[in-house]
Amino acid sequence: MKRLLFMIKTSILATGSSLPFHVIALLSPILFFLVFAGQLDKDISFPINFNTTDTPFYQSIDNYRSPAGTPYYEQDNNCTFIFVTETEPLKVINNKLSGSINQKIESIDKNITKNYRNRLTGALSNFFYTQFPEKAIQISETSLYEKDPSWSSFFAASILIFGILLSGLLFGTLSFTREWELNCIDLFKLSPINPIYILSGKFLGSFVKSIITVILYILFVTLKLKMLIFNSPDIIGIIFLAYFTAIIIGMLIGIVLKQPLVAFITALVGSMLLWVLGGGFGTSVGMAKGIQMIININPISKYVKLVLHSCFNGPASLVDVLYPVMILIISVFFLYLKYYKEIYKPQFTSVKY
């Protein structure tokens, strides 16, 4: 036990030798969250400037809302790039709907243009249904969550997994690359200590540093959003499971790559790709089938779903738990096998007296 505690202490104290990497692991998820929180603080309501506000169509806009009751449009008289004008007011004459609407979008952003066109189409469909309830097609929406989270809250929960991936992979790799860099790996080769003790010490040292990182992230998000979204007890189990997997894989990378800078780049790029291709930006609906297949087999997508389930009571199944556990077991097996073959090579044979 003393040896194990000593290895944990040594791993933590070694932070100073790679301080810039640790700072990046700490700040990256926070900066990432600030980018999204700053751009998406308006939630799902689209700011728009209606030039005609005394018509039946404009009055119907107030009822054009999400299942959670959030309005899809937000009248903003200061909006200078999206204008909607009823050049001919929408009205019903002889049981027929007529009128004309002009939407002016002063932007070359295809995504903004598409979204505002779709939003106006939905508003027109909603208005048409109020005028002809027996003739129009009724469009019903069902939320994945009991209450739709704001965009900033959604990304705060999703980015938690990115932060776990980055810090877990990075701290796991550094636990071994430092030994390679200082040529201390020979001491492990000559040591008769069971590999389980060595790997456990390396893991726990990385885990302690990682937990500090995620706690600081949660505190920052709570202060920024002015609400605690990580308030379910099962979030602790999800964080532990995700960190176990990330650190184990990171340690495996550290044994293979050996160079701190190469391992750092691998951890940074790898965590980003795994998060993006794990549904970090949201649903994969509408994406190419190949991308959807990658997201479905990516275990990170299960962690994202579990976090969203914990924070917003989103959909999740037993498979979303069992699949990451299976990946963790496989990762532990390969880590032990790689350490045993690469490093733990006893240089002597026992002699019985």
Stockholm file with secondary structure:
# STOCKHOLM 1.0

chainA/1-353         MKRLLFMIKTSILATGSSLPFHVIALLSPILFFLVFAGQLDKDISFPINFNTTDTPFYQSIDNYRSPAGTPYYEQDNNCTFIFVTETEPLKVINNKLSGSINQKIESIDKNITKNYRNRLTGALSNFFYTQFPEKAIQISETSLYEKDPSWSSFFAASILIFGILLSGLLFGTLSFTREWELNCIDLFKLSPINPIYILSGKFLGSFVKSIITVILYILFVTLKLKMLIFNSPDIIGIIFLAYFTAIIIGMLIGIVLKQPLVAFITALVGSMLLWVLGGGFGTSVGMAKGIQMIININPISKYVKLVLHSCFNGPASLVDVLYPVMILIISVFFLYLKYYKEIYKPQFTSVKY
#=GR chainA/1-353 SS CHHHHHHHHHHHHGGGGGHHHHHHHHHHHHHHHHHHHHHSTTTTCEEEEESCCSSHHHHHGGGCBCTTSCBSEEECTTCCSEEEEEEEEEEEETTEEEEEEEEEECCCCHHHHHHHHHHHHHHHHHHHHHHCTTTSCCCCCCCSSSSCCCHHHHHHHHHHHHHHHHHHHHHHHHHHHHHHHTTTHHHHHHCCSCHHHHHHHHHHHHHHHHHHHHHHHHHHHHHHHTSCSCCSTHHHHHHHHHHHHHHHHHHHHHHHHCCHHHHHHHHHHHHHHHHHTTTTTSCCTTSCHHHHHHHHHCHHHHHHHHHHHHHHCCCCCTHHHHHHHHHHHHHHHHHHHHHHHHTCCCSSCCCCC
#=GC SS_cons         CHHHHHHHHHHHHGGGGGHHHHHHHHHHHHHHHHHHHHHSTTTTCEEEEESCCSSHHHHHGGGCBCTTSCBSEEECTTCCSEEEEEEEEEEEETTEEEEEEEEEECCCCHHHHHHHHHHHHHHHHHHHHHHCTTTSCCCCCCCSSSSCCCHHHHHHHHHHHHHHHHHHHHHHHHHHHHHHHTTTHHHHHHCCSCHHHHHHHHHHHHHHHHHHHHHHHHHHHHHHHTSCSCCSTHHHHHHHHHHHHHHHHHHHHHHHHCCHHHHHHHHHHHHHHHHHTTTTTSCCTTSCHHHHHHHHHCHHHHHHHHHHHHHHCCCCCTHHHHHHHHHHHHHHHHHHHHHHHHTCCCSSCCCCC
//
